Amino acid sequence: MARLSRAALAALPADARPTIDGDAGVGIVHLGVGAFHRAHQAVYTEDAIAAGGGDWAIAEVAPNSAAVVDALRAQDGLFSVTSLSGAGARTRVIGAVGRVLHAPSERSAVTDLLADPAIRVVTLTVTEKAYQPGSAMVKLLVDGIRARISAGAPPLAVVSCDNLPSNGSQLRALVAEAVPLPTSVTFPRTMVDRIVPASTAETYALVRSALGVDDLAAVEAEPYLQWVIEDDFPGGRPAWDLAGAVLTDDVAPWEQLKLRTLNGVHSTVAYLGALAGYETIAEALLMPGLTDLLRRFIADEIAVSFTPPPGVSVVAYGEEVLERFANPAIRHRTIQVAMDGSQKLPYRVLRTVLDVRARGLSPRFGALVVAAWMRFAEGTADNGEALPLNDPLAAQIRAELAGPGSVVDRLLSLTEIFPAELTGDFRDLVAEWHRDLSTHGVRATVAGAS
C-alpha cells in the first residue's frame, strides 16, 4: 500500500486532509518528536495557522531515536491523529511540520536552526527526567541559545510542555546555569492535557482503513485536549487562542489542577491496576471499589490541598477525569503510565501529601499511592507475573530493596524522591497499606478501603 505523502493527499477523504496547504514558513522548533507532541501541540499549531495565518510551521527535532525522523521524512512531514471514543474514530492528517532533524547526527544543523532569526518559539516535550543539569536536552538548548545570542537574533520564547510544576521557571533556571540570558528570551509556563497511548499495530491498521495509505508516524488519542499557556512571547506566537488554547497571566492553578488531579489519579490507577493484572487504565477502573476510592482521594485530599482556577470545582474536574480514563477505546497501558515513578511521584502525589499534612489532615490515600508504587517497584504483580522497573533511579531503588530492614523504610530513605519530613505518621500509613497490599493483594485492599 502507498505511504502517506503530499502526493497522496488528493486521494484522501476530504475531511481527513490537512487544514493548511504546507506553504507556511518554519517559525517553531520543537524538541522531542513523541506521540504526545504530535497529538497535541502540532494539532493546536495547525489549527492556529489555519485560523490566524503566519509562518509558524514546526521544525521537529528528535533528541534520540531516528525512527520517527525516518518515518516523517518519508511522508513529507505528514502524520495522522486518530481521535477515539465510544462513538467511533475520526482520523485527520496534520500538515504543520515543515522540517525534521535528528539531533545526535545533525547537531550543528539543530544549533544553526535555533539561532535562525525566523525561529521565534521553541517548544519541548522531553519528559520529566530530561530536566536535569547537563542533560542532553539542556546542552542542546544552551548551545542553540548561546549561538542565537552571539548572532544577535530577535526575541525568543522557550516553552516547556512537560508535566512539571513551574515548568518554564525550572527550564529557565537550568539554562541560566550555563548561559547568561537576556530579557528577550522568555520561558512561559504551560499546562498540557490529552491522553495519548503508545501507537500499536491496531493504530496503523485503523489509519490504513480510514485513509487508504500507510502512516508509520500515526498516533491515536482521546477526543479531549487542553492547553493553558502563559502569554509571554516577545517575538510573537501562533494564534493558539483561536485554536482553543487558554492564554493567561497565571498558569499555576491550572498546572496544580492537572498535576494533582489528573496525573496523580492516573499514577494511582496505573500502580494498582498493574499490580492487579490489568493491562489498561480503562480496564483497571472496572476493579470493584476503585472508582469510589479515587473519588474519596480526590474529594478528601486532592481538592483540599490547593486552590484551583477561579470557577473550577476540583471534584467536578475529577469526575471528568474518571470519565475520560474509562474510555475503552483508549488502550493506555498501566505499565506505560507507571514508568518513571521516581520522577513523577514528587509532583503528582507527594506535594498533595505535604499540603494535606500541613492542613492537619491525614493523607491516607496519598499513602496508599506511595505503598502501591513500592509494591510495583518490588517487581511482581499479585498473580506472580514480573513487572518492569523502567525508571531513571532503577539502580538505586533495586539497591535499597536488596538492603536490610523493611521495604517501606528503605525506599522512604531515597531523598531523591521523598522529603525528609515524610516520616512518623506518614511512614506508618504507608507501612499499613504496604502490608495490606502484600498480604491480601490489590483487589481485596481496594474493596476494603472503599
C-alpha positions in Angstrom: 0.0 0.0 0.0 1.2 3.6 -0.8 2.7 5.7 2.0 1.1 8.9 3.3 2.7 11.9 1.4 1.9 15.2 -0.1 1.3 13.5 -3.4 -1.2 11.1 -1.8 -3.3 13.9 -0.2 -5.7 14.4 -3.1 -6.9 10.8 -2.8 -7.7 11.0 0.9 -11.2 11.7 2.3 -11.7 15.5 2.2 -12.4 15.8 5.9 -9.1 14.0 6.7 -6.8 16.3 4.8 -4.7 19.0 6.5 -6.4 22.3 7.0 -3.3 24.2 5.8 -1.6 23.9 2.4 2.0 23.5 3.6 3.3 26.9 2.4 3.9 28.3 5.9 7.5 29.0 6.7 9.1 27.4 9.8 8.8 29.6 12.9 8.9 27.0 15.7 11.5 24.4 16.7 10.1 21.5 18.8 12.5 19.3 20.8 11.0 15.8 21.3 9.0 14.2 18.5 7.0 11.9 20.6 3.3 10.8 20.2 2.1 13.4 22.7 3.5 16.3 20.8 2.1 15.1 17.6 -1.4 14.7 19.0 -1.3 17.9 21.0 0.9 20.9 20.1 1.1 20.0 16.4 -2.7 19.8 16.2 -3.1 23.2 18.0 -0.4 24.8 15.7 -2.0 23.6 12.5 -5.4 24.9 13.7 -3.8 28.2 14.7 -2.2 28.6 11.3 -5.5 27.8 9.6 -7.3 30.4 11.8 -4.7 33.1 12.0 -2.1 32.5 9.4 1.6 33.2 9.8 4.9 31.4 9.2 4.6 29.1 12.2 5.3 25.6 10.7 7.3 23.4 13.0 10.8 22.1 12.7 10.8 18.8 14.6 14.0 17.7 16.4 14.3 14.2 17.7 16.8 14.1 20.7 17.4 10.3 20.4 15.7 7.8 18.2 15.9 8.2 14.4 12.8 6.0 13.7 10.2 8.8 13.8 12.6 11.1 11.9 12.8 8.5 9.1 9.0 8.0 9.1 8.2 11.7 8.9 10.8 12.4 6.3 9.4 9.6 4.1 6.0 11.1 4.5 6.9 14.8 3.8 6.4 15.6 7.4 2.8 14.4 7.4 1.2 12.1 10.0 -2.3 11.3 11.2 -4.0 11.7 14.6 -7.0 9.4 15.3 -9.4 10.5 18.0 -11.0 7.5 19.7 -14.2 7.4 21.7 -17.2 5.1 22.3 -18.9 6.9 19.4 -16.2 5.8 17.0 -13.0 7.2 15.4 -12.0 10.2 13.5 -8.7 10.4 11.6 -7.1 13.6 10.4 -3.8 14.3 8.8 -1.6 17.1 10.2 0.5 19.2 7.9 2.1 21.6 10.3 5.6 20.0 10.2 8.0 21.8 7.8 11.3 20.1 8.7 12.6 17.1 10.6 16.0 16.8 12.2 17.9 14.2 14.2 19.9 15.9 17.0 22.6 13.2 17.6 23.6 13.1 13.9 22.7 16.7 12.9 23.7 18.6 15.9 25.3 21.6 14.1 22.2 21.9 11.9 20.0 22.0 15.0 22.2 24.7 16.6 22.0 26.8 13.5 18.3 26.4 13.3 17.9 27.5 17.0 19.9 30.6 16.1 17.9 31.4 12.9 16.1 34.7 13.2 13.0 33.1 11.6 12.6 30.9 14.7 10.6 32.8 17.4 9.3 29.9 19.6 11.0 26.7 20.9 8.7 24.1 22.4 9.7 21.0 24.3 8.2 17.6 25.3 11.1 15.7 26.6 9.6 14.1 29.8 10.4 15.0 33.4 13.7 13.0 33.5 15.4 15.3 31.0 15.1 18.4 33.3 18.5 17.8 34.9 21.6 19.9 34.8 23.8 18.8 32.0 21.2 16.6 30.3 21.5 16.2 26.5 18.4 18.3 26.1 19.7 21.1 28.3 23.1 21.1 26.5 21.4 21.2 23.1 19.2 24.1 24.1 22.1 26.0 25.8 24.2 25.7 22.6 21.4 27.0 20.5 20.6 29.9 22.7 24.3 30.8 23.0 24.6 30.8 19.2 21.4 32.8 18.9 22.7 35.5 21.4 26.0 35.7 19.5 24.2 36.1 16.2 22.0 38.9 17.6 18.9 37.1 16.7 15.4 38.5 17.6 13.5 37.6 20.8 12.6 34.0 21.6 10.1 32.2 23.8 11.2 28.7 25.1 8.0 26.8 26.1 8.2 23.7 28.2 5.2 21.4 27.6 6.2 18.8 30.2 4.3 17.8 33.3 6.3 19.7 35.8 5.2 22.4 38.3 6.5 25.8 37.2 7.9 24.1 34.1 9.0 27.3 32.4 10.7 28.5 35.5 12.5 25.2 36.0 13.7 25.2 32.4 14.9 28.8 32.7 16.9 28.0 35.8 18.6 25.1 34.1 19.6 27.1 31.0 20.6 30.1 33.1 23.2 28.0 34.9 25.1 27.6 31.6 24.5 30.8 29.7 23.5 34.4 30.7 20.0 35.1 29.5 18.9 38.4 28.0 15.4 39.6 28.8 14.5 38.9 25.1 14.5 35.2 25.9 11.4 34.2 27.9 10.2 30.8 29.4 6.4 30.8 29.5 4.7 28.3 31.8 2.2 25.9 30.3 -0.3 23.1 31.2 -1.0 20.5 28.6 -3.6 17.7 28.6 -4.5 14.9 26.3 -4.4 11.2 26.8 -2.1 9.7 24.1 -1.4 6.0 24.4 1.6 4.4 22.6 0.8 3.5 18.9 0.3 -0.2 18.2 -0.3 -2.4 15.2 -4.0 -1.7 15.7 -3.3 2.1 15.4 -1.6 1.6 12.0 -4.3 -0.7 10.8 -7.1 1.7 11.7 -5.4 4.5 9.8 -4.8 2.3 6.8 -8.5 1.5 6.7 -9.5 5.2 7.2 -7.1 6.8 4.8 -6.2 4.0 2.3 -2.5 4.7 2.9 0.2 3.5 5.3 1.3 6.0 8.0 4.2 4.9 10.1 4.1 8.0 12.3 0.4 7.6 13.2 -0.8 8.4 16.7 -4.1 7.9 18.5 -5.6 9.9 21.3 -8.8 10.7 23.2 -11.0 13.4 21.8 -10.3 15.8 24.7 -7.4 18.2 24.6 -6.4 21.3 26.5 -3.5 23.8 26.5 -3.1 26.6 29.0 -0.3 29.0 28.2 1.3 32.0 29.9 1.1 34.7 27.3 4.8 35.8 27.3 6.0 35.7 23.7 8.3 38.7 22.8 8.8 37.5 19.2 5.1 36.7 18.6 3.3 33.4 18.5 0.7 31.4 16.5 -2.9 32.2 17.1 -3.2 29.3 19.5 -6.1 31.1 21.3 -8.1 30.9 18.1 -7.4 27.1 18.1 -8.9 26.7 21.6 -5.9 27.2 23.9 -6.3 29.3 27.0 -3.8 32.2 27.2 -3.4 33.6 30.7 -1.2 35.5 33.1 -1.2 32.8 35.7 -0.9 29.1 34.7 -0.1 27.9 38.3 -3.7 27.0 39.4 -4.3 25.1 36.1 -0.9 23.3 36.5 -1.7 22.1 40.0 -5.2 21.1 39.0 -3.9 18.8 36.3 -0.8 17.5 38.1 -2.5 16.6 41.3 -5.9 15.5 40.0 -5.4 14.0 36.5 -1.8 13.0 36.8 -2.0 11.9 40.4 -5.1 9.8 39.8 -3.5 8.4 36.6 -0.5 7.2 38.5 -2.7 5.7 41.3 -4.7 3.7 38.7 -1.5 2.6 37.0 0.2 1.2 40.0 -2.9 -0.5 41.5 -4.0 -1.7 38.1 -0.6 -3.2 37.1 -0.3 -5.0 40.4 -3.8 -6.4 40.0 -3.0 -7.7 36.5 -5.0 -5.2 34.4 -3.4 -4.2 31.1 -5.1 -0.8 30.5 -6.2 2.1 32.6 -9.8 1.7 31.4 -9.8 -2.0 32.4 -8.3 -1.2 35.8 -11.2 1.2 36.6 -13.6 -1.8 36.4 -12.0 -3.2 39.5 -14.7 -3.3 42.2 -14.3 -0.3 44.6 -11.6 1.5 42.7 -13.7 4.4 41.3 -15.2 5.0 44.8 -11.7 5.0 46.3 -10.5 7.5 43.7 -13.5 9.8 44.3 -12.6 9.9 48.0 -9.0 10.6 47.2 -10.0 13.5 45.0 -12.6 15.0 47.4 -10.8 14.4 50.8 -7.2 15.0 49.9 -6.6 16.5 46.4 -9.3 19.1 46.5 -8.3 20.4 49.9 -4.6 20.6 49.0 -4.5 23.6 46.7 -6.6 26.5 45.3 -8.0 25.7 41.8 -8.5 28.2 39.0 -11.4 30.6 39.6 -14.8 28.9 39.0 -13.4 25.4 38.7 -14.5 22.6 41.0 -11.8 20.0 41.7 -14.4 17.4 42.4 -16.2 18.1 39.1 -12.9 18.1 37.2 -12.1 14.8 38.9 -15.4 13.3 37.7 -14.5 14.4 34.1 -11.0 12.8 34.5 -12.5 9.5 35.7 -14.9 9.5 32.7 -12.0 10.1 30.3 -9.9 7.4 31.9 -12.8 4.9 31.5 -12.9 5.4 27.7 -12.5 1.8 26.5 -11.2 3.0 23.1 -8.1 4.4 24.6 -5.9 1.5 25.5 -3.4 3.4 27.7 -1.3 0.6 29.3 -0.9 0.7 33.0 2.8 -0.2 32.6 3.3 2.8 30.3 1.8 5.2 32.9 3.7 3.6 35.7 7.2 4.2 34.2 9.5 6.8 35.7 7.7 6.8 39.0 10.6 8.4 40.9 10.3 11.4 38.7 6.5 11.6 38.8 5.6 10.9 42.4 7.0 14.1 43.8 4.9 16.3 41.6 1.8 14.2 41.2 1.3 12.8 44.7 3.9 13.9 47.3 3.1 17.6 47.1 -0.6 16.8 47.8 0.6 14.7 50.8 2.7 17.5 52.2 -0.1 20.1 51.8 -2.7 17.8 53.3 -0.5 17.2 56.3 0.2 21.0 56.6 -3.6 21.4 57.0 -3.6 19.0 59.9 -5.3 16.2 57.9 -4.3 12.6 57.3 -3.1 11.8 53.7 -4.5 8.3 53.9 -5.0 7.8 50.2 -1.8 9.5 49.3 0.0 7.0 51.5 -1.8 4.2 49.5 -0.3 5.5 46.2 3.2 5.5 47.7 2.7 2.0 49.0 1.4 0.8 45.6 4.4 2.3 43.9 6.7 0.5 46.4 4.9 -2.8 45.7 5.2 -2.1 41.9 8.9 -1.4 42.3 9.4 -4.8 44.0 8.7 -6.2 40.6 6.0 -8.8 41.0 2.2 -8.5 40.4 -0.3 -10.2 42.6 -0.6 -13.0 40.1 3.2 -13.6 40.2 4.0 -12.0 36.8 7.1 -9.8 36.6 6.7 -6.0 36.5 9.3 -3.9 34.7 11.0 -1.1 36.7 11.6 1.4 33.9 12.9 4.3 36.0 16.0 6.7 35.9 16.6 5.7 39.6 16.1 1.9 39.0 19.6 1.0 40.2 19.2 3.0 43.5 15.7 1.6 44.0 16.9 -2.0 43.5 19.8 -1.4 45.8 17.5 -0.2 48.6 15.2 -3.2 48.0 18.1 -5.6 48.5 19.2 -3.9 51.7 18.3 -4.8 55.3 15.2 -3.6 57.1 11.7 -3.0 55.8 10.9 -2.2 52.2 9.0 0.9 53.4 11.9 2.3 55.4 14.5 1.5 52.8 12.5 3.2 50.0 11.5 6.2 52.1 15.2 6.8 52.6 15.6 7.7 49.0 15.9 11.5 49.4 15.9 12.0 45.6 12.2 11.1 45.8 10.9 11.6 49.4 11.3 14.7 51.5 12.8 14.1 54.9 9.6 15.2 56.7 7.6 12.3 55.3 8.3 10.1 58.3 6.3 9.3 61.5 2.6 9.1 61.0 3.0 9.1 57.2 5.6 6.3 57.4 3.1 4.3 59.5 0.3 4.8 57.0 2.5 3.7 54.1 3.6 0.6 56.1 0.0 -0.3 56.8 -1.1 -0.1 53.2 2.1 -1.9 52.0 1.3 -4.7 54.5 -2.3 -5.0 53.2 -1.3 -4.9 49.6 1.4 -7.6 50.2 -0.7 -9.8 52.3 -4.2 -9.5 50.7 -3.5 -8.2 47.2 -4.8 -5.1 45.5 -8.4 -6.2 44.8 -9.1 -7.1 48.5 -7.3 -4.0 49.7 -9.2 -1.7 47.4 -12.6 -3.4 48.2 -11.9 -3.0 51.9 -10.8 0.7 51.6 -13.7 1.9 49.5 
